[in-house]
Amino acid sequence: MTQQLERENGSNEASTAGSVRVDAGVRPCPFCGGVKVSVHEGSTFRWRFAGCDECGANAGEIRCQTTGTGTKEEWEKDAECRALEEWNVRA
């Protein structure tokens, strides 16, 4: 499963229309300079990671909440935001 976000013009809406763009506050890929980053399902259904659409470089995985308060959509949105934060602070 690949979840992609389109965050242009300040929108925070999740969509399958495209990838997060650098102008949305996501840093370019340190390896290829690519400007499109997608959030993907990780090693299990509980994990997500951000990766470059151009060369495939990945940031570390983050855990997605799967139980407790909130909705699945809220948990997914939070996981996507945290995966992109992880992308932005990678070494």
Secondary structure, DSSP 8 states (H G I E B T S, - for coil): -EE-B---TT---B-SS--EEGGGT----TTT---EEEEEE-SSTTEEEEEETTT--B---EE---SSSS-HHHHHHHHHHHHHHHHHT--
